[in-house]
């Protein structure tokens, strides 16, 4: 008998294939422990007044970290997701966890309130499983597991036994080692110190680019404000163009792919991004955002790409405050209004923590009308997640110093965590999942000791996770 209290958010396409027994593969944004049980929550859009029907649950039978170097055609085969959807996933995340799931039918379907964000969704009430109703029988699932386990994930090992190797050689052998760390400039200096499982030596230090290289980020808000001194002598057109260009650069830095075919100017859209989803935008420098901005965006968007505009994100970006008339029009047409300061905060978060912005999740925070508070909620959510992970990394580091040891086990970390004034309460299982995530080869803040060819619940420190 088991009790299930939450559901893993997965693609509705993925779930359809899982419940038919055609596949056993799925994705998770975070590491899942083996034999962890959860409901399967279909990630679909429904009106606010409706609930989502959950009919299946699953056991995690395998969890591996992968990145976009793995052939997407194989991932499509194992998850039933299209190549386009897989490309969108990897555009937003440096790495993701590929799962093998044993799927079962719930004794009775349950209704769950829609939740816009989160890898896991809380159920309205815990479900107790007494009779297990598998989609695949034991023999069928074992055969599916064999196919799944035959996948060569080409994961970078946590430990490297060679004691001396040049950094250039190491990165040539492991070209994806820095994925998810820092989007470094080609001139960035990289130093690699190799370790084994009994060493507390750090494995990688990456020198950040000079501060001047990111100075452009600080100009996002100032270029939107026509009152700055540097703006004196500029024409309205030039000031508007400067702001439009910096906004486009900011969106591309966040991970959007801009379409320059419909670039601004008279009769043109200020912003059109096509990946990972369509985004239409108007940029307004100065103290005021004109009343007709919503109508302008509506007309230009419909004229230029009538096929994409209805379901696209519609964004108005300016330094000034919108009038009541504009805000009402924006709400009516589902247009989000954000100020340049909010955009700058998003870019600063991405600059400080390369893999922190998930554009697919961010989309849910672009609401009709004023969206600054919603975007601030997203920034706060991501920042809190980073603070929790930073706290755990520092906890491991302090425990090693206190115990004068090269590694520390889960039981000791659990006890220390509860007395460390943690930012969030975690169960032992949740702490373990977080430790394993942080010791994933593609994250690399911690290491995990291997004994007799198997990973055990002992961890060691590799590098800091600073919070700016």
N, C-alpha and C positions, 0 to 999 in steps of 0.2 A: 504494500500500500504506500502510495506517495501522495504528496500534496503539492499542487501547482498554484503559484500566486501571481505569475506574470507571463507575458507573451513576448516572444521574439518578433520584431518587426521584419517582415520579408516581403519581397515583391509578390504581387498577386499572380504574375506569370509564373514565378518560381513555385509558389504554393500550389498552383493548378497541376504542375508537373509532379510535385512531391506526392500529392494526395492520389494521383493516378498510378503511382508506383513506377513511373518511367525513369525517375532519377532519385538520388539520395543527397545531392549537393545543394548547399545554400551558402549565403554570406552572412557575416556578422562584423560590426564595426569594432567589437572588442573581443578579446580572447574568452572562450568558454571552456570550462573544465569538462573533462570526459564524464559521461553519464549524467550531466546536468539535464534536468527535465524542465520543459516550459511549453506553454501553448504557442501556436503559430498564428500570429496576428497579421492579416493581409493589409499591406500598405496601400489603401485605396482612399480616394476622396469621396466624402459623403457630406450631405447638408448637416449643419450644426444640430438640427433636431433629431437626426437619426443615429442609431447605434450600428456597430459593426458586428457581424455574426462570426464567431470563432468556433470551428468545428473539429480542429485537430490539435494534437500535441506531439512533442518529439523528444527523443533522447539524443544528446550530442555524443557521437561515437568517434569522432576525429575532428581535430581543429588545427589547421596549419596556416601560418602567416605567408602571404604571397604578395607579389607586386606586379606591375604591368609588363614585366619581362616574360611572364608566363603566357604561352600562346592563348589568345582570346578565343580562338576557335574551339580549343579544348574546354575552356571555361564555359563557353556557350553550351557545349554538349553536356556538361555535368550539372549545369544550373538552369538550363532552358531559357536563359536570358539572351537577347539579341546582341550582336556585336556592338551596335550603337549604344545600347544601355550599359554594356560593360565598359565601353570607352568613357562614357559619362562618369561612371563610378570611379575609374582610375584617374580621371582628370581632377577629381576632388580629393582623393585620398592617396597618399604615397603607398600605403599598403592596406590590406584588408585580410580578414580571416576566412578561409574556405572551410566549410563544415561538411561532415558526413552525418546525416540525420536518420535515425530510425523513427518513422512516423506512425502514429496511432490515431484512431478516431476517438473523440471524446464521447463518453456515454450519452451526453446530451449537449446540444449546442448552447453556447452562452453568449449573452449580449454584452458588448464592451463599449464604453464611451470612447469616441474618437480622441486620439491624442496626436498632436501634430509633430512632436519631437521625441527623441529618445530611442536607443537601440532596443530597450525593453519597455513594454507597456503594462501597467498594473491592471489586473483583472478586477471586475466589480466585487468578486468574492473568490476565496481560494477553492480550488476544485480537488476533491479527493479521488484518486484513481485506484479502484479495486480490481476491476476486470480490464485487462489490457487487450485492445482490439487492433492488432497491427495491420497496416496496409499490405506489407509483404510478409510472407511466412519466413521462418528461420532460414530455410534453404535459399529462398529468393534473395533475402537480404545479404546473406553471406556471399552470394555471387556478386551482388552489387558492390559490396564492400571490397571485394578483390579487385574489381575494376577501379574503384576509387583509390585504393592504396597503391595501385600501380602508377599513379601520377607522379612524375618527377617534378617536384616543386622547386628544385634548385635553390634551396634555402641556404643562406650564408651561415656557417657554423658559428656558435657563440664563442667557442674557444679555438685558438690557433696555436699549434704546438711549436711551429718554427720560431726560434728565438730572435732571429735577425732577418729583416726583409725591408727593402726600401719602400717608402710610402707609395711611390709611383708604381712599383711592381704590384703592391697589395691592391691598389685601386684598379689596376689593369685586370688582375685576376678576379676581383669582386667589384665590377663597375657599378652595381646598385647599392653598395655599402652605405653611401651617403643619402640614399633616398629617404625623405621624410625628416632629415636633419635640418639642413640649411640650404637655401637656394644660393649657393656661393658664387661669387664672381670667378671667372676663369683664372684670375690672378691671385685668388685666395690661397693662402698657405695652409697646407694640411700636414699634420704630423701624426704618425701612427705608432703607438707603443703597444706591442703585442703581449698577451698574457696567457697564462694557463689557468685551470680551474682553481689552483691554490694560490693564485697571485691576486693582490689587490691593486696592481698597477692599472692605470687607466688605459683604455684601448685607443681612444681617438680624441684629439683636440682639434678644433676647427677655428681658425682665427676669423673673427667677424670682419666684413668689409669696413673700410674706413667710414667714419660717421658721415663724411661729406657725400658718400655714395648714396645715402638714403635721405639726404637733405630735401629732396624733391617732395617727400611725403609731408613735410611740415608746411609746404606751400599750398596744399589742397584747400585748406580753409581760407588762407589769406588771399589766394587768387579769386576766390568766390566773393570776397568782400571788396567792393569797389572803393572803399574809403582808405585803403592802405596808401602810404606815400609813394611806393614804387609804381602805383597806378597813375600818378599824375602825368598828364601829357598824352595818355593813351586814348585812342578813339573808343567809343562804345563797342564797335565791332571787334577791335583788337583785344580788348579786355574780355569780351565774351568768348572769343576764340581761345585765348589762353586758358580760361577756366574749362572750356569744353575739352581741350587737349589733356589737361591734367586729370580730369575726371575719367576720360577714356584710358589713360595710362594706369590710373588707380584700379579700374575694373579689370583690366588685363592682368595687372599684378595679382589681383584676387583669384584669377583663374578663368575669367570670361574670355571668349574669343570674339573680338570685334569684327564686324563687317564694314569695310571702308567704302563699299560701293555707294552707300546712302549717307555719306558723310555730310555734316551740317552745311551751313551757309544758307543763302536764300532758297527756300523751297525744299531744303533737305533736312533729314533727321539729324539731331545732334549725336545720338547714340543708337546703334543697333548691334546687339550681340546675339550670336546664334548658338553658342555652346557655353555651358552644358545645357542651356535652355534659352529660348528666345527672350530678349530683354530690349524694350524700346525706351528711350530716355530723352528728356529735354533738360538742358543745363541753363540756369539763369544766374549770372553774376550780378552783384549789386545788393542794395538794401531791401529791394522789393522783388517779389515774384509776381509778374503780371497776372491779372485775372484770367486772361485768355490762354494761359499756358496749357490747361487741360484740353481745351478745344483744339489748340494747335497740335498737341501730341496725338489726339484722337484722329484728326484729319490726316496728318502726315503718316501715322502708322497704318491707317486703313488704306491710304493711297499707295504706299510703298510695298507693304507686304500684307495684303488682306488675308492671306492664308494663315499667317502666323499670329497676327495681332490679337485676335480675340482671347487666346489662351496664354499669351505672353505676359511676363512681368512688365508693368508700365511704371516708369520711374521718373519723378521730377526732382532735380537736385539743385539747390540754391543756398545762398548764405542767409537770405532774408526770411522773414516769416510770411507764410501764405495768408491771404485775406480769407475771411469767412466764406466768401463766394467761391474762391478757388478750392478751398478745402471741401466744401459741399460737392462741387463738381468732381473732384478727385474721388471722393467716396462713391459717388454715383457710378463712375466708370472704372472703379477698382484700380485707381492709380495711387501708388505710394509716393509720399512726399518726404524726403529726408534732407537735412542740411549738410553742408560741406564738412562740418565738424564731425558728424556721425560717420560719414564716409572715411574721413581721415583716421578715426579710431579703429575702424575695421582694418584698414591698410596697416596701421601700426601693430595691431595684433598679429596679422599675417607676417609682418616683417620680423617681429620678435620670436614667433613660433611658426615655422614654415608650414607645418601640416595642420594648423589649428582651425582653419576656416573650411567648413563643409558647405559648398554652395548649394547643394541639393537641400540641405536642412535650412540654410539661410533663406531660401525662397519662401518658406512658410511664414517668415517674419515681415515680408513686404505686404502690408495690409493697406486697404484703401484709406486715403486721408493721411494724417500725420503718422509716420512710421518710426520716428526717432526713438520713442520709448520702447517699441518692440525690438528694434535693432539693438538698443542698449541692453535689453533683457538677454538677447542672444550673446552679446559680448560678455556680459556678466556670467552667463552659464558656461561659456567656453573657458573664461578665466578661472572660474571655480574648479572646473575639471582639471585645468593645468595646475592649480594650487594644490589640489589633492594629490596629484601624481608627484609634484615636486616635494611635498611633505613626505611621501613614502620613500622617495629616493634619498632624501636627507636622513630619514629614520634608519635606513639600512646603513648609510655611511656612519652615523653616530653609534649604532650598535657595534659595528666592526671596530671602531675606535675604543668603545667601552670595554668590549670583550677581548680586545687585542687579538682578533681572529681574522682569517682571510675570508670567511663566509659565515652566514648566520641562518638558522633554520626558521621555518614558518611559525612554530610554537613560540619561540622567543620574540619574533617580530610581532605576533599577535598581542602578547602581553605588553610589550613596549608601546605598541600603537595606542592602546587604550589609555596610557598614562602620558601621552605625548601632546595632549591638547589638540587632537586632530580636527581638521575642518569639517569632517563628516564621519558619522559612525558607520563602521563597516563590520559585517560578520567575518568570521574566519575564512569562509569560502570566498566572499567578495574581496577580501584582502589578498587571498591567494591568486585570484583571477587578475587583480591589478598588478601584482608582482610579476606574474608570468607575461602579462602584456608589456610591462616595462623592460623585461629581459628578452623580448622578441628580437631576433637579429636585425629586423628592420626598424627597431626603435632604439635599442642599445643603450639605455641608461643604467640598466643592471645586467648582471650575468647570472646564469643558473648552472649549478654544479651538476655534472654527469657522473654517475657511478654505475659500473657494470653495463655500460652502453645505454643507460636510461637516465632521463632527467629526474632529479629528486627535488624535494622541497627545501633546498638550501640555496641562498642567493648571495651575490657579492656586488659591490659597487663598481660602476664603470665611469660615469661622468655625471656632473650636476645637471639639473633641469631648472635653470634660473627663471624666475618670474619677474618681468620688467615692471 
